[in-house]
Amino acid sequence: MYKTTIKDFDMFTKMVFAYQDLFELNNWDIDTDHSDLKNLGLEGRCYTDVKDHVATIQLNKKIVIKPDLNCLALHEVMHIFLSPVKSLAESRWVSEEEVYQAHEEEVTKLTNILIKKFKRR
């Protein structure tokens, strides 16, 4: 078993905020937490409130093997990135236009991010 350290958590948090910036999620209030999630199978977890644009990303204190913190931070931020579409998909009262609009917003964001990234090369 690997116990994540304060240094791991600090690095994880820096990566979360870097990905928040990269994916243009600056309208979200993201908090990070270093918690004992009681499930060794979970490296991290993300809670989102789409309406208020608030999220909490947790790093588990005890993990089976040492995690790739960069990959884990990206994974959890992607949950936030995709949460508006997920929220709509879970809604019972959603119109086809709302789904289309949310999907289009995500595709446009990703397109712009990738275009910026590849132009730097």
N, CA, C and O atoms as a GROMACS GRO file, in nm:
protein
  484
    1MET      N    1   0.084  -0.118   0.000
    1MET     CA    2   0.000   0.000   0.000
    1MET      C    3   0.088   0.125   0.000
    1MET      O    4   0.191   0.130   0.068
    2TYR      N    5   0.046   0.224  -0.078
    2TYR     CA    6   0.118   0.351  -0.084
    2TYR      C    7   0.036   0.457  -0.011
    2TYR      O    8  -0.084   0.470  -0.033
    3LYS      N    9   0.103   0.532   0.075
    3LYS     CA   10   0.037   0.642   0.145
    3LYS      C   11   0.082   0.772   0.080
    3LYS      O   12   0.200   0.806   0.081
    4THR      N   13  -0.014   0.844   0.022
    4THR     CA   14   0.020   0.969  -0.043
    4THR      C   15   0.065   1.071   0.062
    4THR      O   16   0.009   1.079   0.171
    5THR      N   17   0.166   1.146   0.027
    5THR     CA   18   0.227   1.242   0.120
    5THR      C   19   0.173   1.383   0.096
    5THR      O   20   0.101   1.408   0.000
    6ILE      N   21   0.208   1.473   0.186
    6ILE     CA   22   0.173   1.614   0.168
    6ILE      C   23   0.238   1.667   0.040
    6ILE      O   24   0.178   1.746  -0.033
    7LYS      N   25   0.360   1.623   0.012
    7LYS     CA   26   0.429   1.663  -0.110
    7LYS      C   27   0.351   1.614  -0.233
    7LYS      O   28   0.334   1.688  -0.329
    8ASP      N   29   0.303   1.489  -0.229
    8ASP     CA   30   0.219   1.436  -0.337
    8ASP      C   31   0.095   1.522  -0.354
    8ASP      O   32   0.059   1.560  -0.466
    9PHE      N   33   0.030   1.554  -0.242
    9PHE     CA   34  -0.092   1.633  -0.247
    9PHE      C   35  -0.067   1.773  -0.304
    9PHE      O   36  -0.146   1.822  -0.385
   10ASP      N   37   0.042   1.836  -0.262
   10ASP     CA   38   0.075   1.968  -0.314
   10ASP      C   39   0.100   1.964  -0.465
   10ASP      O   40   0.053   2.052  -0.538
   11MET      N   41   0.172   1.863  -0.511
   11MET     CA   42   0.197   1.847  -0.654
   11MET      C   43   0.066   1.821  -0.729
   11MET      O   44   0.041   1.879  -0.834
   12PHE      N   45  -0.016   1.734  -0.674
   12PHE     CA   46  -0.146   1.701  -0.733
   12PHE      C   47  -0.231   1.828  -0.745
   12PHE      O   48  -0.292   1.853  -0.850
   13THR      N   49  -0.235   1.908  -0.640
   13THR     CA   50  -0.313   2.032  -0.640
   13THR      C   51  -0.263   2.129  -0.746
   13THR      O   52  -0.343   2.190  -0.817
   14LYS      N   53  -0.132   2.144  -0.758
   14LYS     CA   54  -0.076   2.231  -0.862
   14LYS      C   55  -0.117   2.184  -1.001
   14LYS      O   56  -0.150   2.266  -1.088
   15MET      N   57  -0.116   2.053  -1.022
   15MET     CA   58  -0.156   1.998  -1.152
   15MET      C   59  -0.305   2.019  -1.178
   15MET      O   60  -0.345   2.049  -1.290
   16VAL      N   61  -0.386   2.002  -1.075
   16VAL     CA   62  -0.530   2.025  -1.091
   16VAL      C   63  -0.554   2.168  -1.140
   16VAL      O   64  -0.631   2.189  -1.233
   17PHE      N   65  -0.489   2.265  -1.076
   17PHE     CA   66  -0.511   2.405  -1.115
   17PHE      C   67  -0.451   2.437  -1.251
   17PHE      O   68  -0.501   2.524  -1.322
   18ALA      N   69  -0.344   2.369  -1.286
   18ALA     CA   70  -0.288   2.388  -1.421
   18ALA      C   71  -0.385   2.336  -1.526
   18ALA      O   72  -0.404   2.399  -1.630
   19TYR      N   73  -0.446   2.220  -1.500
   19TYR     CA   74  -0.545   2.166  -1.594
   19TYR      C   75  -0.673   2.249  -1.594
   19TYR      O   76  -0.738   2.263  -1.698
   20GLN      N   77  -0.709   2.305  -1.479
   20GLN     CA   78  -0.824   2.395  -1.474
   20GLN      C   79  -0.802   2.512  -1.570
   20GLN      O   80  -0.892   2.551  -1.645
   21ASP      N   81  -0.681   2.567  -1.568
   21ASP     CA   82  -0.647   2.678  -1.657
   21ASP      C   83  -0.644   2.631  -1.802
   21ASP      O   84  -0.699   2.698  -1.890
   22LEU      N   85  -0.579   2.518  -1.828
   22LEU     CA   86  -0.568   2.466  -1.965
   22LEU      C   87  -0.705   2.444  -2.028
   22LEU      O   88  -0.727   2.479  -2.144
   23PHE      N   89  -0.796   2.388  -1.952
   23PHE     CA   90  -0.929   2.356  -2.004
   23PHE      C   91  -1.029   2.469  -1.984
   23PHE      O   92  -1.150   2.450  -1.997
   24GLU      N   93  -0.976   2.586  -1.951
   24GLU     CA   94  -1.057   2.708  -1.941
   24GLU      C   95  -1.178   2.690  -1.850
   24GLU      O   96  -1.290   2.726  -1.884
   25LEU      N   97  -1.151   2.633  -1.733
   25LEU     CA   98  -1.255   2.611  -1.633
   25LEU      C   99  -1.244   2.714  -1.520
   25LEU      O  100  -1.273   2.684  -1.404
   26ASN      N  101  -1.203   2.835  -1.556
   26ASN     CA  102  -1.180   2.939  -1.455
   26ASN      C  103  -1.309   2.993  -1.395
   26ASN      O  104  -1.306   3.068  -1.297
   27ASN      N  105  -1.424   2.956  -1.453
   27ASN     CA  106  -1.552   2.994  -1.394
   27ASN      C  107  -1.595   2.893  -1.286
   27ASN      O  108  -1.702   2.906  -1.227
   28TRP      N  109  -1.511   2.793  -1.262
   28TRP     CA  110  -1.537   2.693  -1.158
   28TRP      C  111  -1.454   2.724  -1.034
   28TRP      O  112  -1.338   2.764  -1.043
   29ASP      N  113  -1.516   2.705  -0.917
   29ASP     CA  114  -1.446   2.714  -0.790
   29ASP      C  115  -1.408   2.570  -0.752
   29ASP      O  116  -1.492   2.493  -0.707
   30ILE      N  117  -1.281   2.537  -0.771
   30ILE     CA  118  -1.235   2.401  -0.746
   30ILE      C  119  -1.154   2.397  -0.617
   30ILE      O  120  -1.063   2.477  -0.596
   31ASP      N  121  -1.190   2.304  -0.532
   31ASP     CA  122  -1.118   2.282  -0.406
   31ASP      C  123  -1.056   2.143  -0.414
   31ASP      O  124  -1.113   2.051  -0.472
   32THR      N  125  -0.938   2.128  -0.354
   32THR     CA  126  -0.876   1.996  -0.346
   32THR      C  127  -0.870   1.952  -0.201
   32THR      O  128  -0.863   2.034  -0.109
   33ASP      N  129  -0.874   1.821  -0.182
   33ASP     CA  130  -0.879   1.765  -0.047
   33ASP      C  131  -0.796   1.637  -0.044
   33ASP      O  132  -0.799   1.557  -0.139
   34HIS      N  133  -0.724   1.618   0.064
   34HIS     CA  134  -0.642   1.498   0.085
   34HIS      C  135  -0.713   1.416   0.191
   34HIS      O  136  -0.705   1.448   0.310
   35SER      N  137  -0.781   1.310   0.150
   35SER     CA  138  -0.871   1.238   0.239
   35SER      C  139  -0.846   1.088   0.237
   35SER      O  140  -0.790   1.033   0.143
   36ASP      N  141  -0.889   1.024   0.344
   36ASP     CA  142  -0.892   0.878   0.349
   36ASP      C  143  -1.028   0.837   0.293
   36ASP      O  144  -1.130   0.847   0.362
   37LEU      N  145  -1.030   0.792   0.169
   37LEU     CA  146  -1.155   0.760   0.101
   37LEU      C  147  -1.210   0.622   0.137
   37LEU      O  148  -1.316   0.583   0.089
   38LYS      N  149  -1.139   0.549   0.220
   38LYS     CA  150  -1.184   0.418   0.269
   38LYS      C  151  -1.194   0.311   0.161
   38LYS      O  152  -1.236   0.199   0.188
   39ASN      N  153  -1.156   0.345   0.041
   39ASN     CA  154  -1.161   0.250  -0.070
   39ASN      C  155  -1.027   0.252  -0.140
   39ASN      O  156  -0.995   0.347  -0.212
   40LEU      N  157  -0.947   0.148  -0.118
   40LEU     CA  158  -0.813   0.145  -0.176
   40LEU      C  159  -0.815   0.142  -0.329
   40LEU      O  160  -0.715   0.171  -0.393
   41GLY      N  161  -0.928   0.107  -0.386
   41GLY     CA  162  -0.939   0.106  -0.531
   41GLY      C  163  -0.952   0.245  -0.592
   41GLY      O  164  -0.931   0.263  -0.712
   42LEU      N  165  -0.988   0.342  -0.509
   42LEU     CA  166  -1.002   0.479  -0.558
   42LEU      C  167  -0.875   0.558  -0.533
   42LEU      O  168  -0.829   0.568  -0.420
   43GLU      N  169  -0.819   0.613  -0.639
   43GLU     CA  170  -0.704   0.702  -0.623
   43GLU      C  171  -0.752   0.842  -0.591
   43GLU      O  172  -0.690   0.915  -0.513
   44GLY      N  173  -0.863   0.879  -0.652
   44GLY     CA  174  -0.920   1.010  -0.630
   44GLY      C  175  -1.068   1.008  -0.659
   44GLY      O  176  -1.123   0.908  -0.706
   45ARG      N  177  -1.130   1.121  -0.630
   45ARG     CA  178  -1.274   1.131  -0.653
   45ARG      C  179  -1.307   1.277  -0.680
   45ARG      O  180  -1.238   1.367  -0.631
   46CYS      N  181  -1.412   1.300  -0.758
   46CYS     CA  182  -1.451   1.436  -0.793
   46CYS      C  183  -1.601   1.453  -0.770
   46CYS      O  184  -1.682   1.374  -0.818
   47TYR      N  185  -1.636   1.557  -0.696
   47TYR     CA  186  -1.775   1.595  -0.676
   47TYR      C  187  -1.797   1.727  -0.748
   47TYR      O  188  -1.714   1.818  -0.738
   48THR      N  189  -1.908   1.739  -0.821
   48THR     CA  190  -1.936   1.864  -0.892
   48THR      C  191  -2.078   1.912  -0.864
   48THR      O  192  -2.170   1.833  -0.844
   49ASP      N  193  -2.093   2.042  -0.863
   49ASP     CA  194  -2.222   2.108  -0.859
   49ASP      C  195  -2.225   2.198  -0.982
   49ASP      O  196  -2.171   2.308  -0.981
   50VAL      N  197  -2.288   2.148  -1.087
   50VAL     CA  198  -2.286   2.217  -1.216
   50VAL      C  199  -2.356   2.352  -1.208
   50VAL      O  200  -2.309   2.450  -1.266
   51LYS      N  201  -2.465   2.358  -1.136
   51LYS     CA  202  -2.542   2.483  -1.126
   51LYS      C  203  -2.458   2.596  -1.068
   51LYS      O  204  -2.460   2.708  -1.118
   52ASP      N  205  -2.384   2.566  -0.961
   52ASP     CA  206  -2.304   2.669  -0.894
   52ASP      C  207  -2.158   2.672  -0.938
   52ASP      O  208  -2.080   2.754  -0.889
   53HIS      N  209  -2.120   2.583  -1.030
   53HIS     CA  210  -1.982   2.573  -1.078
   53HIS      C  211  -1.883   2.557  -0.962
   53HIS      O  212  -1.784   2.630  -0.951
   54VAL      N  213  -1.912   2.460  -0.877
   54VAL     CA  214  -1.827   2.429  -0.762
   54VAL      C  215  -1.789   2.281  -0.770
   54VAL      O  216  -1.872   2.196  -0.802
   55ALA      N  217  -1.661   2.251  -0.742
   55ALA     CA  218  -1.616   2.112  -0.745
   55ALA      C  219  -1.515   2.087  -0.634
   55ALA      O  220  -1.442   2.177  -0.593
   56THR      N  221  -1.513   1.965  -0.586
   56THR     CA  222  -1.411   1.920  -0.492
   56THR      C  223  -1.346   1.797  -0.550
   56THR      O  224  -1.412   1.699  -0.585
   57ILE      N  225  -1.214   1.802  -0.560
   57ILE     CA  226  -1.136   1.687  -0.607
   57ILE      C  227  -1.057   1.634  -0.488
   57ILE      O  228  -0.986   1.708  -0.421
   58GLN      N  229  -1.072   1.505  -0.464
   58GLN     CA  230  -1.004   1.442  -0.351
   58GLN      C  231  -0.893   1.349  -0.399
   58GLN      O  232  -0.908   1.278  -0.498
   59LEU      N  233  -0.783   1.351  -0.327
   59LEU     CA  234  -0.674   1.256  -0.346
   59LEU      C  235  -0.678   1.161  -0.226
   59LEU      O  236  -0.675   1.205  -0.112
   60ASN      N  237  -0.685   1.031  -0.254
   60ASN     CA  238  -0.691   0.932  -0.148
   60ASN      C  239  -0.558   0.926  -0.073
   60ASN      O  240  -0.452   0.930  -0.135
   61LYS      N  241  -0.564   0.916   0.059
   61LYS     CA  242  -0.442   0.906   0.139
   61LYS      C  243  -0.377   0.768   0.129
   61LYS      O  244  -0.256   0.755   0.148
   62LYS      N  245  -0.458   0.666   0.100
   62LYS     CA  246  -0.405   0.530   0.092
   62LYS      C  247  -0.448   0.468  -0.041
   62LYS      O  248  -0.566   0.455  -0.071
   63ILE      N  249  -0.347   0.430  -0.119
   63ILE     CA  250  -0.371   0.374  -0.253
   63ILE      C  251  -0.290   0.246  -0.266
   63ILE      O  252  -0.183   0.232  -0.206
   64VAL      N  253  -0.339   0.154  -0.345
   64VAL     CA  254  -0.271   0.026  -0.362
   64VAL      C  255  -0.128   0.045  -0.413
   64VAL      O  256  -0.034  -0.010  -0.357
   65ILE      N  257  -0.112   0.125  -0.520
   65ILE     CA  258   0.022   0.152  -0.573
   65ILE      C  259   0.038   0.303  -0.592
   65ILE      O  260  -0.061   0.376  -0.599
   66LYS      N  261   0.162   0.349  -0.599
   66LYS     CA  262   0.187   0.492  -0.616
   66LYS      C  263   0.123   0.540  -0.747
   66LYS      O  264   0.149   0.483  -0.853
   67PRO      N  265   0.041   0.645  -0.739
   67PRO     CA  266  -0.030   0.691  -0.858
   67PRO      C  267   0.056   0.781  -0.946
   67PRO      O  268   0.154   0.841  -0.901
   68ASP      N  269   0.017   0.791  -1.072
   68ASP     CA  270   0.071   0.892  -1.162
   68ASP      C  271  -0.012   1.016  -1.135
   68ASP      O  272  -0.124   1.029  -1.184
   69LEU      N  273   0.042   1.108  -1.057
   69LEU     CA  274  -0.034   1.225  -1.012
   69LEU      C  275  -0.079   1.313  -1.128
   69LEU      O  276  -0.188   1.371  -1.124
   70ASN      N  277   0.002   1.323  -1.231
   70ASN     CA  278  -0.034   1.403  -1.348
   70ASN      C  279  -0.157   1.344  -1.416
   70ASN      O  280  -0.253   1.415  -1.446
   71CYS      N  281  -0.154   1.215  -1.440
   71CYS     CA  282  -0.266   1.147  -1.505
   71CYS      C  283  -0.391   1.156  -1.417
   71CYS      O  284  -0.501   1.177  -1.468
   72LEU      N  285  -0.375   1.138  -1.288
   72LEU     CA  286  -0.489   1.144  -1.196
   72LEU      C  287  -0.550   1.284  -1.192
   72LEU      O  288  -0.672   1.297  -1.194
   73ALA      N  289  -0.467   1.387  -1.187
   73ALA     CA  290  -0.518   1.525  -1.187
   73ALA      C  291  -0.596   1.552  -1.315
   73ALA      O  292  -0.705   1.609  -1.311
   74LEU      N  293  -0.540   1.513  -1.428
   74LEU     CA  294  -0.608   1.531  -1.556
   74LEU      C  295  -0.741   1.458  -1.557
   74LEU      O  296  -0.843   1.513  -1.599
   75HIS      N  297  -0.741   1.334  -1.512
   75HIS     CA  298  -0.862   1.252  -1.509
   75HIS      C  299  -0.973   1.321  -1.428
   75HIS      O  300  -1.087   1.330  -1.473
   76GLU      N  301  -0.938   1.369  -1.309
   76GLU     CA  302  -1.038   1.431  -1.223
   76GLU      C  303  -1.088   1.564  -1.280
   76GLU      O  304  -1.207   1.594  -1.270
   77VAL      N  305  -1.000   1.643  -1.340
   77VAL     CA  306  -1.042   1.769  -1.402
   77VAL      C  307  -1.132   1.743  -1.523
   77VAL      O  308  -1.223   1.821  -1.551
   78MET      N  309  -1.107   1.634  -1.594
   78MET     CA  310  -1.194   1.600  -1.707
   78MET      C  311  -1.336   1.569  -1.660
   78MET      O  312  -1.432   1.591  -1.733
   79HIS      N  313  -1.349   1.516  -1.539
   79HIS     CA  314  -1.484   1.496  -1.484
   79HIS      C  315  -1.556   1.631  -1.472
   79HIS      O  316  -1.676   1.640  -1.501
   80ILE      N  317  -1.484   1.734  -1.430
   80ILE     CA  318  -1.544   1.867  -1.421
   80ILE      C  319  -1.576   1.918  -1.560
   80ILE      O  320  -1.686   1.970  -1.585
   81PHE      N  321  -1.482   1.905  -1.650
   81PHE     CA  322  -1.500   1.952  -1.788
   81PHE      C  323  -1.626   1.895  -1.852
   81PHE      O  324  -1.699   1.966  -1.920
   82LEU      N  325  -1.650   1.767  -1.829
   82LEU     CA  326  -1.763   1.699  -1.892
   82LEU      C  327  -1.889   1.698  -1.806
   82LEU      O  328  -1.993   1.648  -1.849
   83SER      N  329  -1.882   1.754  -1.686
   83SER     CA  330  -1.996   1.747  -1.595
   83SER      C  331  -2.123   1.818  -1.646
   83SER      O  332  -2.233   1.771  -1.616
   84PRO      N  333  -2.114   1.928  -1.723
   84PRO     CA  334  -2.239   1.986  -1.773
   84PRO      C  335  -2.317   1.890  -1.864
   84PRO      O  336  -2.439   1.881  -1.855
   85VAL      N  337  -2.247   1.819  -1.949
   85VAL     CA  338  -2.314   1.723  -2.038
   85VAL      C  339  -2.368   1.606  -1.956
   85VAL      O  340  -2.480   1.560  -1.982
   86LYS      N  341  -2.292   1.558  -1.860
   86LYS     CA  342  -2.337   1.448  -1.775
   86LYS      C  343  -2.462   1.489  -1.697
   86LYS      O  344  -2.558   1.412  -1.686
   87SER      N  345  -2.461   1.610  -1.645
   87SER     CA  346  -2.575   1.660  -1.569
   87SER      C  347  -2.700   1.664  -1.656
   87SER      O  348  -2.808   1.624  -1.613
   88LEU      N  349  -2.686   1.713  -1.778
   88LEU     CA  350  -2.800   1.716  -1.869
   88LEU      C  351  -2.849   1.576  -1.903
   88LEU      O  352  -2.969   1.549  -1.908
   89ALA      N  353  -2.755   1.486  -1.925
   89ALA     CA  354  -2.791   1.349  -1.961
   89ALA      C  355  -2.867   1.280  -1.848
   89ALA      O  356  -2.952   1.194  -1.873
   90GLU      N  357  -2.838   1.318  -1.724
   90GLU     CA  358  -2.905   1.258  -1.609
   90GLU      C  359  -3.041   1.322  -1.580
   90GLU      O  360  -3.120   1.269  -1.503
   91SER      N  361  -3.066   1.437  -1.642
   91SER     CA  362  -3.190   1.510  -1.619
   91SER      C  363  -3.306   1.443  -1.692
   91SER      O  364  -3.292   1.397  -1.805
   92ARG      N  365  -3.420   1.438  -1.625
   92ARG     CA  366  -3.538   1.380  -1.689
   92ARG      C  367  -3.603   1.479  -1.784
   92ARG      O  368  -3.670   1.438  -1.879
   93TRP      N  369  -3.584   1.606  -1.761
   93TRP     CA  370  -3.650   1.709  -1.840
   93TRP      C  371  -3.548   1.790  -1.916
   93TRP      O  372  -3.520   1.905  -1.882
   94VAL      N  373  -3.494   1.730  -2.017
   94VAL     CA  374  -3.394   1.798  -2.098
   94VAL      C  375  -3.436   1.792  -2.245
   94VAL      O  376  -3.481   1.689  -2.294
   95SER      N  377  -3.420   1.904  -2.310
   95SER     CA  378  -3.460   1.907  -2.451
   95SER      C  379  -3.343   1.865  -2.539
   95SER      O  380  -3.227   1.866  -2.497
   96GLU      N  381  -3.375   1.829  -2.660
   96GLU     CA  382  -3.273   1.793  -2.758
   96GLU      C  383  -3.179   1.912  -2.782
   96GLU      O  384  -3.059   1.894  -2.799
   97GLU      N  385  -3.234   2.031  -2.782
   97GLU     CA  386  -3.154   2.153  -2.803
   97GLU      C  387  -3.055   2.175  -2.688
   97GLU      O  388  -2.942   2.217  -2.712
   98GLU      N  389  -3.096   2.148  -2.564
   98GLU     CA  390  -3.006   2.164  -2.449
   98GLU      C  391  -2.889   2.066  -2.458
   98GLU      O  392  -2.775   2.104  -2.431
   99VAL      N  393  -2.917   1.942  -2.495
   99VAL     CA  394  -2.811   1.843  -2.511
   99VAL      C  395  -2.717   1.886  -2.622
   99VAL      O  396  -2.595   1.880  -2.607
  100TYR      N  397  -2.773   1.928  -2.734
  100TYR     CA  398  -2.691   1.973  -2.847
  100TYR      C  399  -2.603   2.090  -2.806
  100TYR      O  400  -2.484   2.091  -2.837
  101GLN      N  401  -2.660   2.189  -2.738
  101GLN     CA  402  -2.585   2.308  -2.698
  101GLN      C  403  -2.471   2.273  -2.602
  101GLN      O  404  -2.359   2.321  -2.619
  102ALA      N  405  -2.498   2.189  -2.503
  102ALA     CA  406  -2.394   2.149  -2.408
  102ALA      C  407  -2.284   2.071  -2.478
  102ALA      O  408  -2.166   2.092  -2.451
  103HIS      N  409  -2.322   1.981  -2.566
  103HIS     CA  410  -2.225   1.902  -2.641
  103HIS      C  411  -2.140   1.992  -2.728
  103HIS      O  412  -2.018   1.977  -2.735
  104GLU      N  413  -2.204   2.087  -2.795
  104GLU     CA  414  -2.133   2.179  -2.883
  104GLU      C  415  -2.033   2.266  -2.805
  104GLU      O  416  -1.923   2.293  -2.853
  105GLU      N  417  -2.072   2.309  -2.685
  105GLU     CA  418  -1.982   2.389  -2.602
  105GLU      C  419  -1.856   2.310  -2.564
  105GLU      O  420  -1.745   2.363  -2.569
  106GLU      N  421  -1.874   2.184  -2.528
  106GLU     CA  422  -1.759   2.101  -2.490
  106GLU      C  423  -1.668   2.077  -2.610
  106GLU      O  424  -1.546   2.084  -2.598
  107VAL      N  425  -1.727   2.048  -2.725
  107VAL     CA  426  -1.648   2.024  -2.846
  107VAL      C  427  -1.572   2.151  -2.884
  107VAL      O  428  -1.454   2.144  -2.920
  108THR      N  429  -1.636   2.265  -2.877
  108THR     CA  430  -1.571   2.392  -2.910
  108THR      C  431  -1.456   2.420  -2.815
  108THR      O  432  -1.349   2.462  -2.859
  109LYS      N  433  -1.477   2.399  -2.684
  109LYS     CA  434  -1.369   2.420  -2.587
  109LYS      C  435  -1.249   2.332  -2.618
  109LYS      O  436  -1.135   2.379  -2.622
  110LEU      N  437  -1.275   2.204  -2.639
  110LEU     CA  438  -1.166   2.111  -2.669
  110LEU      C  439  -1.095   2.148  -2.798
  110LEU      O  440  -0.972   2.141  -2.807
  111THR      N  441  -1.171   2.186  -2.898
  111THR     CA  442  -1.111   2.227  -3.026
  111THR      C  443  -1.018   2.345  -3.006
  111THR      O  444  -0.904   2.344  -3.052
  112ASN      N  445  -1.066   2.448  -2.937
  112ASN     CA  446  -0.984   2.567  -2.913
  112ASN      C  447  -0.858   2.536  -2.833
  112ASN      O  448  -0.750   2.589  -2.862
  113ILE      N  449  -0.870   2.452  -2.734
  113ILE     CA  450  -0.755   2.413  -2.652
  113ILE      C  451  -0.652   2.339  -2.736
  113ILE      O  452  -0.533   2.369  -2.729
  114LEU      N  453  -0.698   2.243  -2.814
  114LEU     CA  454  -0.605   2.165  -2.895
  114LEU      C  455  -0.541   2.248  -3.005
  114LEU      O  456  -0.424   2.230  -3.035
  115ILE      N  457  -0.615   2.339  -3.065
  115ILE     CA  458  -0.560   2.426  -3.168
  115ILE      C  459  -0.449   2.513  -3.107
  115ILE      O  460  -0.341   2.527  -3.166
  116LYS      N  461  -0.475   2.572  -2.990
  116LYS     CA  462  -0.372   2.652  -2.923
  116LYS      C  463  -0.249   2.569  -2.894
  116LYS      O  464  -0.136   2.614  -2.914
  117LYS      N  465  -0.269   2.448  -2.846
  117LYS     CA  466  -0.159   2.360  -2.809
  117LYS      C  467  -0.073   2.328  -2.932
  117LYS      O  468   0.050   2.334  -2.926
  118PHE      N  469  -0.137   2.294  -3.043
  118PHE     CA  470  -0.061   2.254  -3.161
  118PHE      C  471   0.002   2.372  -3.233
  118PHE      O  472   0.101   2.355  -3.304
  119LYS      N  473  -0.053   2.490  -3.217
  119LYS     CA  474   0.008   2.610  -3.277
  119LYS      C  475   0.140   2.647  -3.211
  119LYS      O  476   0.226   2.711  -3.272
  120ARG      N  477   0.157   2.606  -3.085
  120ARG     CA  478   0.280   2.636  -3.012
  120ARG      C  479   0.399   2.558  -3.064
  120ARG      O  480   0.513   2.596  -3.040
  121ARG      N  481   0.375   2.451  -3.134
  121ARG     CA  482   0.482   2.362  -3.179
  121ARG      C  483   0.553   2.416  -3.298
  121ARG      O  484   0.646   2.352  -3.348
   0.00000   0.00000   0.00000
